[in-house]
Amino acid sequence: MKFFDPKAFSSWNTVITFGIIVISNILVALFAGYYLDKWTFNNKLLLIIFVFLGIASGLYNGIKYLLKEVDRLERTERKRKEIHDSDNTDHSG
């Protein structure tokens, strides 16, 4: 068992980044809803609306990030396979 496995580090990095994206969107919306609600109606309606918008925004941006990450990994794997296939065809002659 290796002490430092780059693939495991990459997967943990993806999970942590996803969590930061979701939580930061929720916190920004929470603070915006709190201060707008405090400044206007003061009945917690804007706070609740902004929290739901923050959750939706966080999940949307988090999933968008995950899809980009999957696309990046697939392109890297395809490129690696093309290099491996071209090396095998060059030496088989």
Backbone torsions as a table, in degrees:
resi	resn	phi	psi	omega
1	MET	NA	126.1	-178.4
2	LYS	-78.2	149.3	175.7
3	PHE	-74.6	-40.5	-178.6
4	PHE	-123.7	109.9	178.1
5	ASP	-109.4	112.7	-176.0
6	PRO	-60.0	-34.4	179.6
7	LYS	-67.7	-40.1	177.7
8	ALA	-67.1	-39.0	177.8
9	PHE	-63.3	-40.5	179.4
10	SER	-64.9	-40.5	179.8
11	SER	-69.3	-37.7	176.3
12	TRP	-66.6	-37.2	177.7
13	ASN	-62.1	-40.8	178.7
14	THR	-64.5	-44.0	-179.7
15	VAL	-64.8	-44.5	-179.0
16	ILE	-65.9	-42.4	178.8
17	THR	-63.8	-41.3	176.3
18	PHE	-58.6	-46.0	179.6
19	GLY	-63.2	-41.2	179.3
20	ILE	-64.8	-40.6	179.4
21	ILE	-61.8	-48.5	-177.2
22	VAL	-65.1	-48.8	-176.9
23	ILE	-65.6	-40.1	-179.7
24	SER	-66.2	-38.2	176.2
25	ASN	-62.8	-41.8	-180.0
26	ILE	-66.1	-43.2	-178.8
27	LEU	-66.0	-40.6	178.1
28	VAL	-62.5	-44.9	179.1
29	ALA	-66.1	-37.2	178.6
30	LEU	-62.0	-48.0	179.4
31	PHE	-65.6	-41.4	178.8
32	ALA	-63.8	-44.2	178.3
33	GLY	-64.4	-39.4	-179.9
34	TYR	-63.1	-49.2	-176.9
35	TYR	-72.4	-35.0	175.2
36	LEU	-66.1	-40.4	178.9
37	ASP	-66.6	-40.2	178.7
38	LYS	-65.5	-35.4	-176.8
39	TRP	-79.9	-25.7	-174.9
40	THR	-110.1	-95.1	-168.0
41	PHE	-83.4	-32.7	-178.7
42	ASN	61.0	39.3	177.5
43	ASN	-123.9	12.5	176.5
44	LYS	69.3	5.6	179.5
45	LEU	-68.7	-47.0	179.2
46	LEU	-64.6	-35.3	177.8
47	LEU	-60.9	-46.6	-179.4
48	ILE	-65.2	-43.6	179.8
49	ILE	-62.1	-44.8	-178.5
50	PHE	-68.7	-32.5	176.6
51	VAL	-65.0	-43.9	177.4
52	PHE	-64.9	-38.8	176.0
53	LEU	-65.2	-37.1	177.5
54	GLY	-66.2	-39.9	177.3
55	ILE	-63.8	-46.7	-180.0
56	ALA	-62.5	-44.7	179.6
57	SER	-64.5	-42.2	179.8
58	GLY	-63.0	-45.1	179.2
59	LEU	-67.1	-40.3	178.6
60	TYR	-61.3	-49.9	-179.3
61	ASN	-67.9	-35.1	177.9
62	GLY	-66.2	-43.1	178.8
63	ILE	-68.2	-37.7	176.4
64	LYS	-61.6	-40.1	177.1
65	TYR	-64.0	-44.3	-179.9
66	LEU	-62.7	-39.6	178.3
67	LEU	-65.1	-39.1	176.1
68	LYS	-64.3	-39.3	-180.0
69	GLU	-65.7	-42.0	177.7
70	VAL	-63.3	-42.8	178.5
71	ASP	-62.2	-41.3	178.5
72	ARG	-63.1	-42.8	179.6
73	LEU	-67.0	-37.5	178.2
74	GLU	-66.6	-41.0	177.2
75	ARG	-63.5	-40.7	178.3
76	THR	-63.4	-42.6	-179.9
77	GLU	-66.7	-40.9	177.7
78	ARG	-62.9	-42.6	179.4
79	LYS	-63.8	-41.6	178.6
80	ARG	-63.2	-40.4	179.9
81	LYS	-68.3	-39.2	177.7
82	GLU	-63.0	-41.5	178.5
83	ILE	-65.1	-42.3	179.4
84	HIS	-64.8	-42.4	179.2
85	ASP	-66.6	-39.3	179.5
86	SER	-69.5	-32.5	176.4
87	ASP	-66.7	-39.2	-179.6
88	ASN	-69.9	-36.3	-179.6
89	THR	-75.0	-31.0	178.8
90	ASP	-68.6	-36.0	-176.1
91	HIS	-91.3	-6.4	-176.6
92	SER	-84.4	-12.4	-174.1
93	GLY	-73.9	NA	NA
